[in-house]
Amino acid sequence: MSLQELVGSIADPVEREHAASVFRHAVARRLRAAEAASGPRIIRAAKRCPSCRTEKLVAEFGRNGARPDGLQSVCRACR
């Protein structure tokens, strides 16, 4: 269903704007979920842990889809 099909049948302008906002947020949420499920965005072999100050393999970091590299900021040993 497209946005126009959804809001076209709503007569009240306030309800129409609310429905459009809900639709846009749902689409954005689905896109973010799909992007997070795709794994780390930047592929690299090692990352520096700021807590223990050592360079470690990315396998030693947990996943975090909200971060730009898709990994936790500190290693699993420091958590």
N, CA, C and O atoms as a Tripos MOL2 file, in Angstrom:
@<TRIPOS>MOLECULE
protein
  316   315    79     0     0
PROTEIN
NO_CHARGES

@<TRIPOS>ATOM
      1 N           0.8480   -1.1680    0.0000 N.3       1 MET1
      2 CA          0.0000    0.0000    0.0000 C.3       1 MET1
      3 C           0.8970    1.2360    0.0000 C.2       1 MET1
      4 O           1.8730    1.3000    0.7470 O.2       1 MET1
      5 N           0.5720    2.1900   -0.8180 N.am      2 SER2
      6 CA          1.3630    3.4110   -0.8850 C.3       2 SER2
      7 C           0.8200    4.4420    0.1010 C.2       2 SER2
      8 O          -0.2820    4.2990    0.6300 O.2       2 SER2
      9 N           1.6070    5.4680    0.3340 N.am      3 LEU3
     10 CA          1.2030    6.5380    1.2400 C.3       3 LEU3
     11 C          -0.0450    7.2420    0.7200 C.2       3 LEU3
     12 O          -0.9460    7.5580    1.4980 O.2       3 LEU3
     13 N          -0.1070    7.4890   -0.5680 N.am      4 GLN4
     14 CA         -1.2700    8.1680   -1.1480 C.3       4 GLN4
     15 C          -2.5420    7.3550   -0.9830 C.2       4 GLN4
     16 O          -3.6020    7.9140   -0.7030 O.2       4 GLN4
     17 N          -2.4490    6.0370   -1.1530 N.am      5 GLU5
     18 CA         -3.6140    5.1750   -0.9710 C.3       5 GLU5
     19 C          -4.0720    5.1920    0.4800 C.2       5 GLU5
     20 O          -5.2710    5.1740    0.7590 O.2       5 GLU5
     21 N          -3.1250    5.2260    1.3910 N.am      6 LEU6
     22 CA         -3.4580    5.2010    2.8100 C.3       6 LEU6
     23 C          -4.1480    6.4870    3.2570 C.2       6 LEU6
     24 O          -5.1980    6.4380    3.8990 O.2       6 LEU6
     25 N          -3.5710    7.6230    2.9260 N.am      7 VAL7
     26 CA         -4.1050    8.8910    3.4320 C.3       7 VAL7
     27 C          -5.1830    9.4920    2.5390 C.2       7 VAL7
     28 O          -5.9010   10.3950    2.9680 O.2       7 VAL7
     29 N          -5.3060    9.0200    1.3350 N.am      8 GLY8
     30 CA         -6.3010    9.5860    0.4110 C.3       8 GLY8
     31 C          -7.7300    9.4150    0.8680 C.2       8 GLY8
     32 O          -8.5860   10.2380    0.5450 O.2       8 GLY8
     33 N          -8.0060    8.3540    1.6200 N.am      9 SER9
     34 CA         -9.3730    8.0900    2.0470 C.3       9 SER9
     35 C          -9.7140    8.7450    3.3810 C.2       9 SER9
     36 O         -10.8480    8.6180    3.8430 O.2       9 SER9
     37 N          -8.7820    9.4360    4.0080 N.am     10 ILE10
     38 CA         -9.0240   10.0780    5.3080 C.3      10 ILE10
     39 C          -9.4200   11.5240    5.0690 C.2      10 ILE10
     40 O          -8.6740   12.2890    4.4570 O.2      10 ILE10
     41 N         -10.6080   11.8990    5.5590 N.am     11 ALA11
     42 CA        -11.1410   13.2340    5.3080 C.3      11 ALA11
     43 C         -10.5350   14.2850    6.2370 C.2      11 ALA11
     44 O         -10.2230   15.3900    5.7930 O.2      11 ALA11
     45 N         -10.3630   13.9600    7.5130 N.am     12 ASP12
     46 CA         -9.8660   14.9290    8.4890 C.3      12 ASP12
     47 C          -8.3790   15.1930    8.2510 C.2      12 ASP12
     48 O          -7.5890   14.2480    8.2500 O.2      12 ASP12
     49 N          -7.9720   16.4550    8.0490 N.am     13 PRO13
     50 CA         -6.5700   16.7650    7.7580 C.3      13 PRO13
     51 C          -5.6140   16.3860    8.8950 C.2      13 PRO13
     52 O          -4.4780   15.9870    8.6380 O.2      13 PRO13
     53 N          -6.0640   16.5090   10.1430 N.am     14 VAL14
     54 CA         -5.1990   16.1580   11.2750 C.3      14 VAL14
     55 C          -4.9630   14.6510   11.2890 C.2      14 VAL14
     56 O          -3.8300   14.2030   11.4690 O.2      14 VAL14
     57 N          -6.0110   13.8760   11.1030 N.am     15 GLU15
     58 CA         -5.8750   12.4220   11.0550 C.3      15 GLU15
     59 C          -5.0510   11.9820    9.8450 C.2      15 GLU15
     60 O          -4.2800   11.0270    9.9270 O.2      15 GLU15
     61 N          -5.2200   12.6840    8.7230 N.am     16 ARG16
     62 CA         -4.4690   12.3610    7.5130 C.3      16 ARG16
     63 C          -2.9670   12.5670    7.7340 C.2      16 ARG16
     64 O          -2.1550   11.7340    7.3310 O.2      16 ARG16
     65 N          -2.6030   13.6870    8.3790 N.am     17 GLU17
     66 CA         -1.1980   13.9600    8.6490 C.3      17 GLU17
     67 C          -0.6350   12.9480    9.6450 C.2      17 GLU17
     68 O           0.5040   12.5030    9.5020 O.2      17 GLU17
     69 N          -1.4280   12.5860   10.6510 N.am     18 HIS18
     70 CA         -0.9790   11.5830   11.6190 C.3      18 HIS18
     71 C          -0.7400   10.2380   10.9350 C.2      18 HIS18
     72 O           0.2770    9.5900   11.1830 O.2      18 HIS18
     73 N          -1.6600    9.8200   10.0860 N.am     19 ALA19
     74 CA         -1.5160    8.5460    9.3680 C.3      19 ALA19
     75 C          -0.2750    8.5750    8.4720 C.2      19 ALA19
     76 O           0.4440    7.5800    8.3840 O.2      19 ALA19
     77 N          -0.0240    9.6860    7.8180 N.am     20 ALA20
     78 CA          1.1530    9.8110    6.9540 C.3      20 ALA20
     79 C           2.4320    9.7190    7.7860 C.2      20 ALA20
     80 O           3.4000    9.0830    7.3690 O.2      20 ALA20
     81 N           2.4350   10.3520    8.9610 N.am     21 SER21
     82 CA          3.5990   10.3030    9.8330 C.3      21 SER21
     83 C           3.8630    8.8820   10.3240 C.2      21 SER21
     84 O           5.0080    8.4290   10.3250 O.2      21 SER21
     85 N           2.8200    8.1830   10.7380 N.am     22 VAL22
     86 CA          2.9580    6.8000   11.2030 C.3      22 VAL22
     87 C           3.4990    5.9220   10.0750 C.2      22 VAL22
     88 O           4.3650    5.0790   10.3050 O.2      22 VAL22
     89 N           2.9910    6.1190    8.8630 N.am     23 PHE23
     90 CA          3.4360    5.3360    7.7070 C.3      23 PHE23
     91 C           4.9210    5.5830    7.4290 C.2      23 PHE23
     92 O           5.6780    4.6360    7.2110 O.2      23 PHE23
     93 N           5.3360    6.8440    7.4350 N.am     24 ARG24
     94 CA          6.7410    7.1780    7.1690 C.3      24 ARG24
     95 C           7.6690    6.5900    8.2310 C.2      24 ARG24
     96 O           8.7450    6.0890    7.9070 O.2      24 ARG24
     97 N           7.2560    6.6500    9.4900 N.am     25 HIS25
     98 CA          8.0780    6.0840   10.5640 C.3      25 HIS25
     99 C           8.1750    4.5680   10.4460 C.2      25 HIS25
    100 O           9.2350    3.9970   10.7040 O.2      25 HIS25
    101 N           7.0880    3.9110   10.0620 N.am     26 ALA26
    102 CA          7.1090    2.4520    9.9050 C.3      26 ALA26
    103 C           8.0590    2.0480    8.7820 C.2      26 ALA26
    104 O           8.8030    1.0770    8.9160 O.2      26 ALA26
    105 N           8.0360    2.7710    7.7020 N.am     27 VAL27
    106 CA          8.9360    2.4840    6.5780 C.3      27 VAL27
    107 C          10.3880    2.7020    6.9970 C.2      27 VAL27
    108 O          11.2550    1.8860    6.6840 O.2      27 VAL27
    109 N          10.6570    3.8020    7.7040 N.am     28 ALA28
    110 CA         12.0180    4.0860    8.1580 C.3      28 ALA28
    111 C          12.4910    3.0170    9.1430 C.2      28 ALA28
    112 O          13.6540    2.6160    9.1010 O.2      28 ALA28
    113 N          11.6130    2.5530   10.0240 N.am     29 ARG29
    114 CA         11.9710    1.5130   10.9920 C.3      29 ARG29
    115 C          12.3280    0.2150   10.2830 C.2      29 ARG29
    116 O          13.2860   -0.4570   10.6650 O.2      29 ARG29
    117 N          11.5600   -0.1460    9.2460 N.am     30 ARG30
    118 CA         11.8630   -1.3570    8.4780 C.3      30 ARG30
    119 C          13.2030   -1.2480    7.7760 C.2      30 ARG30
    120 O          13.9600   -2.2180    7.7280 O.2      30 ARG30
    121 N          13.5050   -0.0730    7.2280 N.am     31 LEU31
    122 CA         14.7880    0.1280    6.5490 C.3      31 LEU31
    123 C          15.9500    0.0260    7.5240 C.2      31 LEU31
    124 O          16.9710   -0.5850    7.2090 O.2      31 LEU31
    125 N          15.8060    0.6230    8.7130 N.am     32 ARG32
    126 CA         16.8640    0.5270    9.7180 C.3      32 ARG32
    127 C          17.0630   -0.9100   10.1810 C.2      32 ARG32
    128 O          18.1980   -1.3460   10.3720 O.2      32 ARG32
    129 N          15.9700   -1.6510   10.3630 N.am     33 ALA33
    130 CA         16.0730   -3.0470   10.7890 C.3      33 ALA33
    131 C          16.7750   -3.8890    9.7280 C.2      33 ALA33
    132 O          17.6080   -4.7330   10.0560 O.2      33 ALA33
    133 N          16.4470   -3.6650    8.4740 N.am     34 ALA34
    134 CA         17.0860   -4.4140    7.3890 C.3      34 ALA34
    135 C          18.5670   -4.0730    7.3050 C.2      34 ALA34
    136 O          19.3950   -4.9470    7.0490 O.2      34 ALA34
    137 N          18.9010   -2.8190    7.5170 N.am     35 GLU35
    138 CA         20.2970   -2.3930    7.4700 C.3      35 GLU35
    139 C          21.0810   -2.9980    8.6370 C.2      35 GLU35
    140 O          22.2180   -3.4330    8.4550 O.2      35 GLU35
    141 N          20.4890   -3.0280    9.8220 N.am     36 ALA36
    142 CA         21.1650   -3.5970   10.9910 C.3      36 ALA36
    143 C          21.3440   -5.0980   10.8600 C.2      36 ALA36
    144 O          22.3360   -5.6500   11.3360 O.2      36 ALA36
    145 N          20.3990   -5.7600   10.2230 N.am     37 ALA37
    146 CA         20.4700   -7.2160   10.0680 C.3      37 ALA37
    147 C          21.5150   -7.6270    9.0390 C.2      37 ALA37
    148 O          21.9130   -8.7910    8.9870 O.2      37 ALA37
    149 N          21.9550   -6.6930    8.2360 N.am     38 SER38
    150 CA         22.9080   -7.0260    7.1850 C.3      38 SER38
    151 C          24.3340   -7.1810    7.7010 C.2      38 SER38
    152 O          25.2350   -7.4970    6.9240 O.2      38 SER38
    153 N          24.5590   -6.9610    9.0110 N.am     39 GLY39
    154 CA         25.8940   -7.1400    9.5910 C.3      39 GLY39
    155 C          26.6740   -5.8480    9.6250 C.2      39 GLY39
    156 O          26.1330   -4.7800    9.3370 O.2      39 GLY39
    157 N          27.9470   -5.9390    9.9780 N.am     40 PRO40
    158 CA         28.7780   -4.7390   10.0610 C.3      40 PRO40
    159 C          28.8690   -4.0120    8.7190 C.2      40 PRO40
    160 O          28.9670   -4.6350    7.6610 O.2      40 PRO40
    161 N          28.8350   -2.6990    8.7870 N.am     41 ARG41
    162 CA         28.8410   -1.8960    7.5600 C.3      41 ARG41
    163 C          30.2510   -1.7020    7.0080 C.2      41 ARG41
    164 O          30.4430   -1.5860    5.7980 O.2      41 ARG41
    165 N          31.2260   -1.6680    7.8980 N.am     42 ILE42
    166 CA         32.6130   -1.4850    7.4880 C.3      42 ILE42
    167 C          33.3500   -2.7830    7.8000 C.2      42 ILE42
    168 O          33.3480   -3.2510    8.9390 O.2      42 ILE42
    169 N          33.9680   -3.3450    6.7980 N.am     43 ILE43
    170 CA         34.6710   -4.6080    7.0040 C.3      43 ILE43
    171 C          36.1370   -4.3100    7.2750 C.2      43 ILE43
    172 O          36.8290   -3.6770    6.4770 O.2      43 ILE43
    173 N          36.5880   -4.7900    8.4350 N.am     44 ARG44
    174 CA         38.0000   -4.6570    8.7580 C.3      44 ARG44
    175 C          38.3900   -5.8120    9.6740 C.2      44 ARG44
    176 O          37.5220   -6.4450   10.2750 O.2      44 ARG44
    177 N          39.6630   -6.0840    9.7830 N.am     45 ALA45
    178 CA         40.1410   -7.2520   10.5170 C.3      45 ALA45
    179 C          40.3790   -6.9560   11.9960 C.2      45 ALA45
    180 O          40.2350   -7.8540   12.8260 O.2      45 ALA45
    181 N          40.7380   -5.7240   12.3440 N.am     46 ALA46
    182 CA         41.0750   -5.4090   13.7280 C.3      46 ALA46
    183 C          40.4590   -4.0850   14.1480 C.2      46 ALA46
    184 O          40.1090   -3.2440   13.3210 O.2      46 ALA46
    185 N          40.3390   -3.9280   15.4630 N.am     47 LYS47
    186 CA         39.7790   -2.7100   16.0320 C.3      47 LYS47
    187 C          40.4470   -2.4840   17.3790 C.2      47 LYS47
    188 O          40.7950   -3.4480   18.0610 O.2      47 LYS47
    189 N          40.6310   -1.2400   17.7710 N.am     48 ARG48
    190 CA         41.2740   -0.9190   19.0360 C.3      48 ARG48
    191 C          40.2100   -0.7570   20.1140 C.2      48 ARG48
    192 O          39.2330   -0.0340   19.9220 O.2      48 ARG48
    193 N          40.3980   -1.4310   21.2490 N.am     49 CYS49
    194 CA         39.5080   -1.3060   22.4040 C.3      49 CYS49
    195 C          39.9940   -0.1280   23.2510 C.2      49 CYS49
    196 O          41.1410   -0.1340   23.6990 O.2      49 CYS49
    197 N          39.1480    0.8850   23.4820 N.am     50 PRO50
    198 CA         39.5930    2.0350   24.2750 C.3      50 PRO50
    199 C          39.7420    1.7170   25.7580 C.2      50 PRO50
    200 O          40.4250    2.4450   26.4790 O.2      50 PRO50
    201 N          39.1180    0.6520   26.2180 N.am     51 SER51
    202 CA         39.1990    0.3030   27.6290 C.3      51 SER51
    203 C          40.5350   -0.3570   27.9860 C.2      51 SER51
    204 O          41.2170    0.0840   28.9110 O.2      51 SER51
    205 N          40.9100   -1.4130   27.2530 N.am     52 CYS52
    206 CA         42.1810   -2.0970   27.5300 C.3      52 CYS52
    207 C          43.3260   -1.5850   26.6510 C.2      52 CYS52
    208 O          44.4780   -1.9800   26.8350 O.2      52 CYS52
    209 N          43.0090   -0.7130   25.7060 N.am     53 ARG53
    210 CA         43.9990   -0.0650   24.8380 C.3      53 ARG53
    211 C          44.8430   -1.0390   24.0240 C.2      53 ARG53
    212 O          46.0460   -0.8510   23.8460 O.2      53 ARG53
    213 N          44.1770   -2.0890   23.5340 N.am     54 THR54
    214 CA         44.8820   -3.0490   22.6840 C.3      54 THR54
    215 C          44.1360   -3.2230   21.3720 C.2      54 THR54
    216 O          42.9200   -3.0440   21.2990 O.2      54 THR54
    217 N          44.8740   -3.5680   20.3590 N.am     55 GLU55
    218 CA         44.3070   -3.8570   19.0430 C.3      55 GLU55
    219 C          43.8510   -5.3180   19.0500 C.2      55 GLU55
    220 O          44.6450   -6.2140   19.3380 O.2      55 GLU55
    221 N          42.5770   -5.5590   18.7350 N.am     56 LYS56
    222 CA         42.0320   -6.9100   18.7620 C.3      56 LYS56
    223 C          41.2950   -7.2040   17.4730 C.2      56 LYS56
    224 O          40.9200   -6.2930   16.7360 O.2      56 LYS56
    225 N          41.0900   -8.4950   17.2040 N.am     57 LEU57
    226 CA         40.2930   -8.9080   16.0500 C.3      57 LEU57
    227 C          38.8500   -8.4670   16.2420 C.2      57 LEU57
    228 O          38.3660   -8.4060   17.3720 O.2      57 LEU57
    229 N          38.1660   -8.1640   15.1620 N.am     58 VAL58
    230 CA         36.7790   -7.7250   15.2730 C.3      58 VAL58
    231 C          35.8850   -8.8200   15.8500 C.2      58 VAL58
    232 O          34.8110   -8.5200   16.3730 O.2      58 VAL58
    233 N          36.3050  -10.0780   15.7660 N.am     59 ALA59
    234 CA         35.5340  -11.1740   16.3460 C.3      59 ALA59
    235 C          35.4670  -11.0740   17.8660 C.2      59 ALA59
    236 O          34.6150  -11.7120   18.4850 O.2      59 ALA59
    237 N          36.3400  -10.2940   18.4710 N.am     60 GLU60
    238 CA         36.3610  -10.1310   19.9190 C.3      60 GLU60
    239 C          35.4680   -8.9960   20.3970 C.2      60 GLU60
    240 O          35.4650   -8.6670   21.5830 O.2      60 GLU60
    241 N          34.7030   -8.3890   19.4790 N.am     61 PHE61
    242 CA         33.7670   -7.3170   19.8010 C.3      61 PHE61
    243 C          32.3530   -7.7920   19.5130 C.2      61 PHE61
    244 O          32.1230   -8.5180   18.5460 O.2      61 PHE61
    245 N          31.4070   -7.3840   20.3480 N.am     62 GLY62
    246 CA         30.0110   -7.7200   20.1050 C.3      62 GLY62
    247 C          29.4340   -6.8610   18.9950 C.2      62 GLY62
    248 O          30.0310   -5.8600   18.5970 O.2      62 GLY62
    249 N          28.2700   -7.2560   18.4990 N.am     63 ARG63
    250 CA         27.6090   -6.4920   17.4300 C.3      63 ARG63
    251 C          26.7500   -5.3820   18.0130 C.2      63 ARG63
    252 O          26.1540   -5.5380   19.0790 O.2      63 ARG63
    253 N          26.6920   -4.2750   17.3140 N.am     64 ASN64
    254 CA         25.8450   -3.1520   17.6760 C.3      64 ASN64
    255 C          25.4860   -2.4150   16.3920 C.2      64 ASN64
    256 O          26.2830   -1.6390   15.8660 O.2      64 ASN64
    257 N          24.2770   -2.6660   15.8950 N.am     65 GLY65
    258 CA         23.8460   -2.0870   14.6230 C.3      65 GLY65
    259 C          23.6950   -0.5850   14.6320 C.2      65 GLY65
    260 O          23.6180    0.0300   13.5690 O.2      65 GLY65
    261 N          23.6490    0.0290   15.8140 N.am     66 ALA66
    262 CA         23.4990    1.4820   15.8960 C.3      66 ALA66
    263 C          24.8150    2.2180   15.6750 C.2      66 ALA66
    264 O          24.8150    3.4190   15.4050 O.2      66 ALA66
    265 N          25.9280    1.5160   15.7860 N.am     67 ARG67
    266 CA         27.2270    2.1530   15.6090 C.3      67 ARG67
    267 C          27.6510    2.1100   14.1410 C.2      67 ARG67
    268 O          27.2470    1.2010   13.4160 O.2      67 ARG67
    269 N          28.4560    3.0720   13.6890 N.am     68 PRO68
    270 CA         28.8450    3.1260   12.2740 C.3      68 PRO68
    271 C          29.5710    1.8850   11.7680 C.2      68 PRO68
    272 O          29.4000    1.4930   10.6140 O.2      68 PRO68
    273 N          30.3880    1.2590   12.6360 N.am     69 ASP69
    274 CA         31.1040    0.0600   12.1870 C.3      69 ASP69
    275 C          30.3380   -1.2270   12.4840 C.2      69 ASP69
    276 O          30.7780   -2.3100   12.0980 O.2      69 ASP69
    277 N          29.1980   -1.1210   13.1660 N.am     70 GLY70
    278 CA         28.3680   -2.2840   13.4620 C.3      70 GLY70
    279 C          28.8590   -3.1020   14.6480 C.2      70 GLY70
    280 O          28.3550   -4.2000   14.8870 O.2      70 GLY70
    281 N          29.8360   -2.5860   15.3950 N.am     71 LEU71
    282 CA         30.4170   -3.3160   16.5240 C.3      71 LEU71
    283 C          30.3400   -2.4910   17.8050 C.2      71 LEU71
    284 O          30.2480   -1.2640   17.7650 O.2      71 LEU71
    285 N          30.3770   -3.1900   18.9510 N.am     72 GLN72
    286 CA         30.4310   -2.5110   20.2400 C.3      72 GLN72
    287 C          31.7140   -1.6910   20.3180 C.2      72 GLN72
    288 O          32.6740   -1.9720   19.5990 O.2      72 GLN72
    289 N          31.7380   -0.6860   21.1780 N.am     73 SER73
    290 CA         32.9350    0.1460   21.2700 C.3      73 SER73
    291 C          34.0580   -0.5350   22.0470 C.2      73 SER73
    292 O          35.2330   -0.3140   21.7530 O.2      73 SER73
    293 N          33.7070   -1.3700   23.0460 N.am     74 VAL74
    294 CA         34.7330   -2.0760   23.8220 C.3      74 VAL74
    295 C          34.6540   -3.5760   23.5540 C.2      74 VAL74
    296 O          33.6090   -4.0840   23.1480 O.2      74 VAL74
    297 N          35.7510   -4.2780   23.7790 N.am     75 CYS75
    298 CA         35.7990   -5.7100   23.5040 C.3      75 CYS75
    299 C          34.9750   -6.4900   24.5230 C.2      75 CYS75
    300 O          34.5930   -5.9560   25.5640 O.2      75 CYS75
    301 N          34.7080   -7.7450   24.2170 N.am     76 ARG76
    302 CA         33.9110   -8.5860   25.1060 C.3      76 ARG76
    303 C          34.6070   -8.8020   26.4590 C.2      76 ARG76
    304 O          33.9340   -8.8820   27.4870 O.2      76 ARG76
    305 N          35.9240   -8.8950   26.4710 N.am     77 ALA77
    306 CA         36.6530   -9.1040   27.7160 C.3      77 ALA77
    307 C          36.5080   -7.9200   28.6650 C.2      77 ALA77
    308 O          36.5030   -8.1070   29.8820 O.2      77 ALA77
    309 N          36.3920   -6.7170   28.1370 N.am     78 CYS78
    310 CA         36.2840   -5.5170   28.9740 C.3      78 CYS78
    311 C          34.8440   -5.2270   29.4150 C.2      78 CYS78
    312 O          34.6280   -4.4440   30.3400 O.2      78 CYS78
    313 N          33.8800   -5.8410   28.7700 N.am     79 ARG79
    314 CA         32.4950   -5.6100   29.1540 C.3      79 ARG79
    315 C          32.2270   -6.3310   30.4020 C.2      79 ARG79
    316 O          31.1100   -6.2790   30.9170 O.2      79 ARG79
@<TRIPOS>BOND
     1     1     2 1
     2     2     3 1
     3     3     4 2
     4     3     5 am
     5     5     6 1
     6     6     7 1
     7     7     8 2
     8     7     9 am
     9     9    10 1
    10    10    11 1
    11    11    12 2
    12    11    13 am
    13    13    14 1
    14    14    15 1
    15    15    16 2
    16    15    17 am
    17    17    18 1
    18    18    19 1
    19    19    20 2
    20    19    21 am
    21    21    22 1
    22    22    23 1
    23    23    24 2
    24    23    25 am
    25    25    26 1
    26    26    27 1
    27    27    28 2
    28    27    29 am
    29    29    30 1
    30    30    31 1
    31    31    32 2
    32    31    33 am
    33    33    34 1
    34    34    35 1
    35    35    36 2
    36    35    37 am
    37    37    38 1
    38    38    39 1
    39    39    40 2
    40    39    41 am
    41    41    42 1
    42    42    43 1
    43    43    44 2
    44    43    45 am
    45    45    46 1
    46    46    47 1
    47    47    48 2
    48    47    49 am
    49    49    50 1
    50    50    51 1
    51    51    52 2
    52    51    53 am
    53    53    54 1
    54    54    55 1
    55    55    56 2
    56    55    57 am
    57    57    58 1
    58    58    59 1
    59    59    60 2
    60    59    61 am
    61    61    62 1
    62    62    63 1
    63    63    64 2
    64    63    65 am
    65    65    66 1
    66    66    67 1
    67    67    68 2
    68    67    69 am
    69    69    70 1
    70    70    71 1
    71    71    72 2
    72    71    73 am
    73    73    74 1
    74    74    75 1
    75    75    76 2
    76    75    77 am
    77    77    78 1
    78    78    79 1
    79    79    80 2
    80    79    81 am
    81    81    82 1
    82    82    83 1
    83    83    84 2
    84    83    85 am
    85    85    86 1
    86    86    87 1
    87    87    88 2
    88    87    89 am
    89    89    90 1
    90    90    91 1
    91    91    92 2
    92    91    93 am
    93    93    94 1
    94    94    95 1
    95    95    96 2
    96    95    97 am
    97    97    98 1
    98    98    99 1
    99    99   100 2
   100    99   101 am
   101   101   102 1
   102   102   103 1
   103   103   104 2
   104   103   105 am
   105   105   106 1
   106   106   107 1
   107   107   108 2
   108   107   109 am
   109   109   110 1
   110   110   111 1
   111   111   112 2
   112   111   113 am
   113   113   114 1
   114   114   115 1
   115   115   116 2
   116   115   117 am
   117   117   118 1
   118   118   119 1
   119   119   120 2
   120   119   121 am
   121   121   122 1
   122   122   123 1
   123   123   124 2
   124   123   125 am
   125   125   126 1
   126   126   127 1
   127   127   128 2
   128   127   129 am
   129   129   130 1
   130   130   131 1
   131   131   132 2
   132   131   133 am
   133   133   134 1
   134   134   135 1
   135   135   136 2
   136   135   137 am
   137   137   138 1
   138   138   139 1
   139   139   140 2
   140   139   141 am
   141   141   142 1
   142   142   143 1
   143   143   144 2
   144   143   145 am
   145   145   146 1
   146   146   147 1
   147   147   148 2
   148   147   149 am
   149   149   150 1
   150   150   151 1
   151   151   152 2
   152   151   153 am
   153   153   154 1
   154   154   155 1
   155   155   156 2
   156   155   157 am
   157   157   158 1
   158   158   159 1
   159   159   160 2
   160   159   161 am
   161   161   162 1
   162   162   163 1
   163   163   164 2
   164   163   165 am
   165   165   166 1
   166   166   167 1
   167   167   168 2
   168   167   169 am
   169   169   170 1
   170   170   171 1
   171   171   172 2
   172   171   173 am
   173   173   174 1
   174   174   175 1
   175   175   176 2
   176   175   177 am
   177   177   178 1
   178   178   179 1
   179   179   180 2
   180   179   181 am
   181   181   182 1
   182   182   183 1
   183   183   184 2
   184   183   185 am
   185   185   186 1
   186   186   187 1
   187   187   188 2
   188   187   189 am
   189   189   190 1
   190   190   191 1
   191   191   192 2
   192   191   193 am
   193   193   194 1
   194   194   195 1
   195   195   196 2
   196   195   197 am
   197   197   198 1
   198   198   199 1
   199   199   200 2
   200   199   201 am
   201   201   202 1
   202   202   203 1
   203   203   204 2
   204   203   205 am
   205   205   206 1
   206   206   207 1
   207   207   208 2
   208   207   209 am
   209   209   210 1
   210   210   211 1
   211   211   212 2
   212   211   213 am
   213   213   214 1
   214   214   215 1
   215   215   216 2
   216   215   217 am
   217   217   218 1
   218   218   219 1
   219   219   220 2
   220   219   221 am
   221   221   222 1
   222   222   223 1
   223   223   224 2
   224   223   225 am
   225   225   226 1
   226   226   227 1
   227   227   228 2
   228   227   229 am
   229   229   230 1
   230   230   231 1
   231   231   232 2
   232   231   233 am
   233   233   234 1
   234   234   235 1
   235   235   236 2
   236   235   237 am
   237   237   238 1
   238   238   239 1
   239   239   240 2
   240   239   241 am
   241   241   242 1
   242   242   243 1
   243   243   244 2
   244   243   245 am
   245   245   246 1
   246   246   247 1
   247   247   248 2
   248   247   249 am
   249   249   250 1
   250   250   251 1
   251   251   252 2
   252   251   253 am
   253   253   254 1
   254   254   255 1
   255   255   256 2
   256   255   257 am
   257   257   258 1
   258   258   259 1
   259   259   260 2
   260   259   261 am
   261   261   262 1
   262   262   263 1
   263   263   264 2
   264   263   265 am
   265   265   266 1
   266   266   267 1
   267   267   268 2
   268   267   269 am
   269   269   270 1
   270   270   271 1
   271   271   272 2
   272   271   273 am
   273   273   274 1
   274   274   275 1
   275   275   276 2
   276   275   277 am
   277   277   278 1
   278   278   279 1
   279   279   280 2
   280   279   281 am
   281   281   282 1
   282   282   283 1
   283   283   284 2
   284   283   285 am
   285   285   286 1
   286   286   287 1
   287   287   288 2
   288   287   289 am
   289   289   290 1
   290   290   291 1
   291   291   292 2
   292   291   293 am
   293   293   294 1
   294   294   295 1
   295   295   296 2
   296   295   297 am
   297   297   298 1
   298   298   299 1
   299   299   300 2
   300   299   301 am
   301   301   302 1
   302   302   303 1
   303   303   304 2
   304   303   305 am
   305   305   306 1
   306   306   307 1
   307   307   308 2
   308   307   309 am
   309   309   310 1
   310   310   311 1
   311   311   312 2
   312   311   313 am
   313   313   314 1
   314   314   315 1
   315   315   316 2
@<TRIPOS>SUBSTRUCTURE
     1 MET1         2 RESIDUE 1 A MET
     2 SER2         6 RESIDUE 1 A SER
     3 LEU3        10 RESIDUE 1 A LEU
     4 GLN4        14 RESIDUE 1 A GLN
     5 GLU5        18 RESIDUE 1 A GLU
     6 LEU6        22 RESIDUE 1 A LEU
     7 VAL7        26 RESIDUE 1 A VAL
     8 GLY8        30 RESIDUE 1 A GLY
     9 SER9        34 RESIDUE 1 A SER
    10 ILE10       38 RESIDUE 1 A ILE
    11 ALA11       42 RESIDUE 1 A ALA
    12 ASP12       46 RESIDUE 1 A ASP
    13 PRO13       50 RESIDUE 1 A PRO
    14 VAL14       54 RESIDUE 1 A VAL
    15 GLU15       58 RESIDUE 1 A GLU
    16 ARG16       62 RESIDUE 1 A ARG
    17 GLU17       66 RESIDUE 1 A GLU
    18 HIS18       70 RESIDUE 1 A HIS
    19 ALA19       74 RESIDUE 1 A ALA
    20 ALA20       78 RESIDUE 1 A ALA
    21 SER21       82 RESIDUE 1 A SER
    22 VAL22       86 RESIDUE 1 A VAL
    23 PHE23       90 RESIDUE 1 A PHE
    24 ARG24       94 RESIDUE 1 A ARG
    25 HIS25       98 RESIDUE 1 A HIS
    26 ALA26      102 RESIDUE 1 A ALA
    27 VAL27      106 RESIDUE 1 A VAL
    28 ALA28      110 RESIDUE 1 A ALA
    29 ARG29      114 RESIDUE 1 A ARG
    30 ARG30      118 RESIDUE 1 A ARG
    31 LEU31      122 RESIDUE 1 A LEU
    32 ARG32      126 RESIDUE 1 A ARG
    33 ALA33      130 RESIDUE 1 A ALA
    34 ALA34      134 RESIDUE 1 A ALA
    35 GLU35      138 RESIDUE 1 A GLU
    36 ALA36      142 RESIDUE 1 A ALA
    37 ALA37      146 RESIDUE 1 A ALA
    38 SER38      150 RESIDUE 1 A SER
    39 GLY39      154 RESIDUE 1 A GLY
    40 PRO40      158 RESIDUE 1 A PRO
    41 ARG41      162 RESIDUE 1 A ARG
    42 ILE42      166 RESIDUE 1 A ILE
    43 ILE43      170 RESIDUE 1 A ILE
    44 ARG44      174 RESIDUE 1 A ARG
    45 ALA45      178 RESIDUE 1 A ALA
    46 ALA46      182 RESIDUE 1 A ALA
    47 LYS47      186 RESIDUE 1 A LYS
    48 ARG48      190 RESIDUE 1 A ARG
    49 CYS49      194 RESIDUE 1 A CYS
    50 PRO50      198 RESIDUE 1 A PRO
    51 SER51      202 RESIDUE 1 A SER
    52 CYS52      206 RESIDUE 1 A CYS
    53 ARG53      210 RESIDUE 1 A ARG
    54 THR54      214 RESIDUE 1 A THR
    55 GLU55      218 RESIDUE 1 A GLU
    56 LYS56      222 RESIDUE 1 A LYS
    57 LEU57      226 RESIDUE 1 A LEU
    58 VAL58      230 RESIDUE 1 A VAL
    59 ALA59      234 RESIDUE 1 A ALA
    60 GLU60      238 RESIDUE 1 A GLU
    61 PHE61      242 RESIDUE 1 A PHE
    62 GLY62      246 RESIDUE 1 A GLY
    63 ARG63      250 RESIDUE 1 A ARG
    64 ASN64      254 RESIDUE 1 A ASN
    65 GLY65      258 RESIDUE 1 A GLY
    66 ALA66      262 RESIDUE 1 A ALA
    67 ARG67      266 RESIDUE 1 A ARG
    68 PRO68      270 RESIDUE 1 A PRO
    69 ASP69      274 RESIDUE 1 A ASP
    70 GLY70      278 RESIDUE 1 A GLY
    71 LEU71      282 RESIDUE 1 A LEU
    72 GLN72      286 RESIDUE 1 A GLN
    73 SER73      290 RESIDUE 1 A SER
    74 VAL74      294 RESIDUE 1 A VAL
    75 CYS75      298 RESIDUE 1 A CYS
    76 ARG76      302 RESIDUE 1 A ARG
    77 ALA77      306 RESIDUE 1 A ALA
    78 CYS78      310 RESIDUE 1 A CYS
    79 ARG79      314 RESIDUE 1 A ARG
